[in-house]
Amino acid sequence: MSTRTADAATEVFVAHRNLLFTVAYEMLGSAADAEDVLQETWLRWVEVDQDQVRDQRAYLVRVTTRQSLNRLRALARRREAYVGPWLPEPLLTTPDVAQDVELAESVSMALMLVLETLSPTERAVFVLREVFDVGYDEIAAAVDKTPAAVRQIAHRARRHVEARRPRETVSARESRAVLESFRSALATGDPQRLLDVLAPDVVLLSDGGGVRQAARHPVAGADKVARFIAGGLRRTNARFAAEPAVVNGNPALVLRLDDEVDGVMAARVVDGRITGLYYVRNPGKLSRLGAETPLTLG
């Protein structure tokens, strides 16, 4: 490949990199794995005769999807042996992600967990069709299915997700207000103040990955969740702080002990109360909190 050709290939790849990362991340729930997929996509891209590629964006999305599918199938076996609940890797995101309601919902912890319940092919089809509005013919080429089969898969995946996704969209302002009340309750460690902001049927999932202490099973019910949180705060002798942040396009808290990041807590809010708490403590999933990650649908 000539230097001019290599430069042209690099320019195209860089122009679409944020989109490709977003596709891979939504399929995998892991920034580290998404970066590996992008590296594999790049290696294939530079070997292609650029003059033979009619639609560069579609081609790159297709290669990224195939590589993500391969990795997703391998990860399924690894996650079966994962210690405790598995949560997506939290990303500190740029302000424009929070302003894009569709994108913010698609990368929210709540929806990413719903996507985990799909098969790899269903997830790929759903993400490409419902999130990125890719045509059925293009999706068919990416997942090695006929367009007719892709339509059926898309319908099945959409029905599955709709039955499990949050029923209503809550504004970022409302979520921030509820999280601020929750943050104040954390500062006091008072179980009653925690109960005031938790929905009766709230569920807490904590991901320590077997490295950090975390609940091995979901904690359900306001009383149990409040006691779990208050007990954890009482047991630590470190200086505790909860900082507001935008994680996966949605309001969240970065929790620190003695100024060191201990974890990220995202929340699902319904009718002014928290119905879901997602607490990521696994150190291997906290490496991208030092800088904002750009995500895009286009």
BAGU-144165 format. One record per residue (C-alpha): residue number from 0; residue in one letter; x, y, z. Coordinates in steps of 0.001 Angstrom, whole numbers. Example, Ala and Ser with C-alpha at 12.3 -4.5 7.8 and 13.67 -1.06 7.14 Angstrom:
<atoms>
(0; 'A'; (12300; -4500; 7800))
(1; 'S'; (13670; -1060; 7140))
</atoms>
This chain:
<atoms>
(0; 'M'; (0; 0; 0))
(1; 'S'; (1385; 3396; -979))
(2; 'T'; (1772; 6178; 1568))
(3; 'R'; (-1000; 8166; -120))
(4; 'T'; (-3366; 5186; -30))
(5; 'A'; (-2502; 4472; 3608))
(6; 'D'; (-3154; 8098; 4531))
(7; 'A'; (-6522; 8022; 2759))
(8; 'A'; (-7490; 4802; 4564))
(9; 'T'; (-6469; 6291; 7895))
(10; 'E'; (-8450; 9466; 7256))
(11; 'V'; (-11626; 7496; 6489))
(12; 'F'; (-11203; 5237; 9509))
(13; 'V'; (-10621; 8161; 11885))
(14; 'A'; (-13677; 9956; 10482))
(15; 'H'; (-15874; 6975; 11399))
(16; 'R'; (-14044; 5833; 14522))
(17; 'N'; (-16506; 7206; 17107))
(18; 'L'; (-19402; 5569; 15265))
(19; 'L'; (-17578; 2229; 15053))
(20; 'F'; (-16667; 2367; 18745))
(21; 'T'; (-20303; 3085; 19646))
(22; 'V'; (-21509; 115; 17569))
(23; 'A'; (-18953; -2210; 19179))
(24; 'Y'; (-19617; -924; 22703))
(25; 'E'; (-23391; -1283; 22376))
(26; 'M'; (-22916; -4855; 21218))
(27; 'L'; (-20311; -5797; 23841))
(28; 'G'; (-20860; -3573; 26885))
(29; 'S'; (-17098; -3352; 27284))
(30; 'A'; (-14897; -480; 26147))
(31; 'A'; (-11793; -2659; 26284))
(32; 'D'; (-13358; -5263; 24008))
(33; 'A'; (-14720; -2534; 21739))
(34; 'E'; (-11200; -1130; 21337))
(35; 'D'; (-9922; -4612; 20427))
(36; 'V'; (-12671; -4893; 17814))
(37; 'L'; (-11678; -1539; 16338))
(38; 'Q'; (-8084; -2703; 16101))
(39; 'E'; (-9192; -5840; 14229))
(40; 'T'; (-11415; -3725; 11976))
(41; 'W'; (-8511; -1397; 11192))
(42; 'L'; (-6236; -4301; 10268))
(43; 'R'; (-8825; -5553; 7789))
(44; 'W'; (-9575; -2087; 6473))
(45; 'V'; (-5982; -1305; 5471))
(46; 'E'; (-5838; -4534; 3444))
(47; 'V'; (-8875; -3585; 1349))
(48; 'D'; (-8684; -2089; -2126))
(49; 'Q'; (-10291; 1277; -1339))
(50; 'D'; (-11375; 1772; -4951))
(51; 'Q'; (-13614; -1294; -4685))
(52; 'V'; (-15533; 2; -1648))
(53; 'R'; (-18644; 1915; -2732))
(54; 'D'; (-19914; 2847; 742))
(55; 'Q'; (-17047; 3183; 3203))
(56; 'R'; (-19251; 3777; 6263))
(57; 'A'; (-21403; 728; 5541))
(58; 'Y'; (-18329; -1415; 4898))
(59; 'L'; (-16663; -398; 8171))
(60; 'V'; (-19875; -919; 10162))
(61; 'R'; (-20231; -4371; 8578))
(62; 'V'; (-16688; -5408; 9514))
(63; 'T'; (-17085; -3994; 13037))
(64; 'T'; (-20341; -5894; 13486))
(65; 'R'; (-18818; -9185; 12363))
(66; 'Q'; (-15841; -8768; 14669))
(67; 'S'; (-18143; -7800; 17547))
(68; 'L'; (-20293; -10874; 16941))
(69; 'N'; (-17255; -13137; 17072))
(70; 'R'; (-16117; -11562; 20323))
(71; 'L'; (-19630; -11543; 21811))
(72; 'R'; (-19961; -15288; 21293))
(73; 'A'; (-16624; -15860; 23008))
(74; 'L'; (-17541; -13509; 25857))
(75; 'A'; (-20785; -15383; 26524))
(76; 'R'; (-18771; -18327; 27827))
(77; 'R'; (-16564; -16061; 29958))
(78; 'R'; (-19552; -14288; 31488))
(79; 'E'; (-21127; -17574; 32537))
(80; 'A'; (-18220; -17961; 34967))
(81; 'Y'; (-18284; -14325; 36102))
(82; 'V'; (-18456; -13855; 39878))
(83; 'G'; (-21709; -12129; 40825))
(84; 'P'; (-23808; -9871; 38582))
(85; 'W'; (-22170; -8598; 35387))
(86; 'L'; (-22664; -4924; 34556))
(87; 'P'; (-21519; -2986; 31473))
(88; 'E'; (-18306; -996; 31688))
(89; 'P'; (-19275; 2590; 32630))
(90; 'L'; (-18117; 5386; 30339))
(91; 'L'; (-17699; 9020; 31306))
(92; 'T'; (-19407; 10590; 28294))
(93; 'T'; (-19314; 13966; 26588))
(94; 'P'; (-22160; 16488; 27109))
(95; 'D'; (-23491; 15988; 23573))
(96; 'V'; (-24304; 12355; 24384))
(97; 'A'; (-26564; 13430; 27246))
(98; 'Q'; (-28294; 15923; 24948))
(99; 'D'; (-29116; 13200; 22402))
(100; 'V'; (-32057; 11465; 24099))
(101; 'E'; (-32042; 8463; 21749))
(102; 'L'; (-28309; 7865; 22124))
(103; 'A'; (-28365; 8399; 25896))
(104; 'E'; (-31122; 5814; 26298))
(105; 'S'; (-29403; 3302; 24028))
(106; 'V'; (-26204; 3320; 26133))
(107; 'S'; (-27907; 3578; 29534))
(108; 'M'; (-27098; 861; 32051))
(109; 'A'; (-30762; -154; 32162))
(110; 'L'; (-31058; -756; 28409))
(111; 'M'; (-27576; -2265; 28078))
(112; 'L'; (-28620; -4894; 30622))
(113; 'V'; (-31736; -5648; 28590))
(114; 'L'; (-29541; -6131; 25504))
(115; 'E'; (-27562; -8720; 27486))
(116; 'T'; (-30657; -10954; 27437))
(117; 'L'; (-30643; -11153; 23620))
(118; 'S'; (-28734; -13717; 21608))
(119; 'P'; (-25612; -12341; 19862))
(120; 'T'; (-27335; -12164; 16468))
(121; 'E'; (-30489; -10606; 17952))
(122; 'R'; (-28376; -8007; 19701))
(123; 'A'; (-26477; -7139; 16537))
(124; 'V'; (-29690; -6800; 14527))
(125; 'F'; (-31417; -4741; 17226))
(126; 'V'; (-28482; -2374; 17693))
(127; 'L'; (-27962; -1818; 13969))
(128; 'R'; (-31668; -1416; 13157))
(129; 'E'; (-33172; 291; 16194))
(130; 'V'; (-30219; 2391; 17319))
(131; 'F'; (-28340; 3171; 14105))
(132; 'D'; (-31219; 2815; 11596))
(133; 'V'; (-29167; 586; 9277))
(134; 'G'; (-31111; -912; 6373))
(135; 'Y'; (-32136; -4564; 6382))
(136; 'D'; (-29971; -5393; 3377))
(137; 'E'; (-26879; -3947; 5049))
(138; 'I'; (-27636; -5768; 8302))
(139; 'A'; (-28129; -9009; 6372))
(140; 'A'; (-24635; -8655; 4883))
(141; 'A'; (-23183; -7960; 8341))
(142; 'V'; (-24742; -10967; 10113))
(143; 'D'; (-24758; -13410; 7175))
(144; 'K'; (-28548; -13759; 7040))
(145; 'T'; (-31130; -13029; 4362))
(146; 'P'; (-32990; -9705; 4559))
(147; 'A'; (-36210; -11643; 5253))
(148; 'A'; (-34576; -13465; 8177))
(149; 'V'; (-33206; -10175; 9497))
(150; 'R'; (-36707; -8669; 9481))
(151; 'Q'; (-37976; -11572; 11582))
(152; 'I'; (-35038; -11328; 13989))
(153; 'A'; (-35526; -7555; 14287))
(154; 'H'; (-39222; -8005; 15098))
(155; 'R'; (-38461; -10665; 17717))
(156; 'A'; (-35668; -8632; 19315))
(157; 'R'; (-37760; -5450; 19352))
(158; 'R'; (-40642; -7231; 21072))
(159; 'H'; (-38248; -8755; 23635))
(160; 'V'; (-36625; -5396; 24424))
(161; 'E'; (-39897; -3454; 24565))
(162; 'A'; (-41224; -5890; 27165))
(163; 'R'; (-38216; -5235; 29427))
(164; 'R'; (-37012; -1672; 28790))
(165; 'P'; (-38022; 1258; 31036))
(166; 'R'; (-41643; 2188; 30358))
(167; 'E'; (-41125; 5924; 30332))
(168; 'T'; (-38343; 8324; 29476))
(169; 'V'; (-37268; 10488; 32402))
(170; 'S'; (-35637; 13834; 31730))
(171; 'A'; (-32014; 14356; 32677))
(172; 'R'; (-33154; 17168; 34974))
(173; 'E'; (-35457; 14857; 36952))
(174; 'S'; (-32787; 12158; 37155))
(175; 'R'; (-30240; 14687; 38423))
(176; 'A'; (-32654; 15929; 41086))
(177; 'V'; (-33384; 12406; 42337))
(178; 'L'; (-29691; 11498; 42340))
(179; 'E'; (-28903; 14674; 44273))
(180; 'S'; (-31389; 13591; 46959))
(181; 'F'; (-29784; 10154; 46938))
(182; 'R'; (-26318; 11723; 47240))
(183; 'S'; (-27446; 13733; 50259))
(184; 'A'; (-28794; 10567; 51838))
(185; 'L'; (-25484; 8808; 51226))
(186; 'A'; (-23657; 11665; 52968))
(187; 'T'; (-25646; 11033; 56154))
(188; 'G'; (-25809; 7242; 55913))
(189; 'D'; (-29328; 7510; 57341))
(190; 'P'; (-31423; 4490; 56192))
(191; 'Q'; (-34644; 6523; 56455))
(192; 'R'; (-33357; 9214; 54105))
(193; 'L'; (-32334; 6470; 51689))
(194; 'L'; (-35827; 4957; 51925))
(195; 'D'; (-37323; 8324; 51027))
(196; 'V'; (-35675; 8239; 47582))
(197; 'L'; (-35885; 4495; 46860))
(198; 'A'; (-38937; 2923; 45221))
(199; 'P'; (-40454; 29; 47215))
(200; 'D'; (-39464; -2472; 44504))
(201; 'V'; (-35964; -1076; 43869))
(202; 'V'; (-33281; -3576; 42819))
(203; 'L'; (-29550; -3039; 43346))
(204; 'L'; (-26959; -4855; 41251))
(205; 'S'; (-23327; -4588; 42305))
(206; 'D'; (-20425; -5749; 40160))
(207; 'G'; (-17141; -6470; 41933))
(208; 'G'; (-16008; -9124; 39475))
(209; 'G'; (-14658; -11251; 42333))
(210; 'V'; (-11987; -8595; 42919))
(211; 'R'; (-13896; -6098; 45077))
(212; 'Q'; (-16519; -6900; 47674))
(213; 'A'; (-20018; -6811; 46209))
(214; 'A'; (-23343; -8576; 46592))
(215; 'R'; (-23240; -11895; 44747))
(216; 'H'; (-26958; -11658; 43990))
(217; 'P'; (-29371; -8794; 43286))
(218; 'V'; (-30587; -6953; 46399))
(219; 'A'; (-34340; -6355; 46067))
(220; 'G'; (-36685; -4146; 48063))
(221; 'A'; (-36195; -682; 49548))
(222; 'D'; (-35525; -1918; 53093))
(223; 'K'; (-32849; -4393; 52036))
(224; 'V'; (-31183; -1966; 49640))
(225; 'A'; (-31132; 812; 52254))
(226; 'R'; (-29626; -1523; 54859))
(227; 'F'; (-27067; -2820; 52347))
(228; 'I'; (-25921; 698; 51483))
(229; 'A'; (-25982; 2031; 55049))
(230; 'G'; (-24092; -1024; 56283))
(231; 'G'; (-21393; -560; 53669))
(232; 'L'; (-20962; 3094; 54625))
(233; 'R'; (-20667; 2204; 58319))
(234; 'R'; (-18003; -426; 57682))
(235; 'T'; (-15596; 1865; 55865))
(236; 'N'; (-13109; 4010; 57762))
(237; 'A'; (-12119; 5907; 54627))
(238; 'R'; (-13251; 9414; 53700))
(239; 'F'; (-16308; 8971; 51477))
(240; 'A'; (-17448; 11256; 48653))
(241; 'A'; (-20044; 10944; 45881))
(242; 'E'; (-19487; 13178; 42856))
(243; 'P'; (-22138; 13885; 40188))
(244; 'A'; (-21095; 12785; 36705))
(245; 'V'; (-22544; 11935; 33310))
(246; 'V'; (-21973; 8230; 32733))
(247; 'N'; (-23257; 6450; 29618))
(248; 'G'; (-25069; 9644; 28698))
(249; 'N'; (-27059; 9739; 31938))
(250; 'P'; (-26677; 11321; 35392))
(251; 'A'; (-24704; 9091; 37771))
(252; 'L'; (-22382; 9221; 40776))
(253; 'V'; (-18669; 8490; 40967))
(254; 'L'; (-17950; 7197; 44470))
(255; 'R'; (-14558; 7836; 46062))
(256; 'L'; (-12844; 6541; 49196))
(257; 'D'; (-9916; 8685; 50342))
(258; 'D'; (-10009; 10442; 46952))
(259; 'E'; (-9572; 7161; 45050))
(260; 'V'; (-12341; 5979; 42720))
(261; 'D'; (-14195; 3125; 44409))
(262; 'G'; (-16948; 2695; 41864))
(263; 'V'; (-19684; 4176; 39723))
(264; 'M'; (-23347; 4126; 40648))
(265; 'A'; (-25910; 4626; 37906))
(266; 'A'; (-29635; 4712; 38549))
(267; 'R'; (-32946; 4117; 36866))
(268; 'V'; (-35576; 6655; 37921))
(269; 'V'; (-39360; 6291; 37657))
(270; 'D'; (-41941; 8683; 39135))
(271; 'G'; (-39354; 10566; 41168))
(272; 'R'; (-37835; 7517; 42843))
(273; 'I'; (-34987; 5148; 42125))
(274; 'T'; (-36160; 1761; 40846))
(275; 'G'; (-32748; 412; 39818))
(276; 'L'; (-29208; 932; 41119))
(277; 'Y'; (-26177; -299; 39187))
(278; 'Y'; (-22957; -224; 41194))
(279; 'V'; (-19758; -1052; 39309))
(280; 'R'; (-16761; -1693; 41605))
(281; 'N'; (-14706; -4049; 39433))
(282; 'P'; (-11409; -2122; 39004))
(283; 'G'; (-11003; -3532; 35499))
(284; 'K'; (-14116; -1600; 34444))
(285; 'L'; (-13157; 1769; 35936))
(286; 'S'; (-10224; 2703; 33725))
(287; 'R'; (-12134; 5077; 31417))
(288; 'L'; (-13290; 7523; 34064))
(289; 'G'; (-10313; 9839; 33620))
(290; 'A'; (-11482; 11212; 30282))
(291; 'E'; (-14739; 11587; 28399))
(292; 'T'; (-15556; 9018; 25723))
(293; 'P'; (-17198; 10402; 22561))
(294; 'L'; (-20112; 8329; 21261))
(295; 'T'; (-22218; 8960; 18182))
(296; 'L'; (-25040; 7543; 16084))
(297; 'G'; (-23769; 9062; 12847))
</atoms>
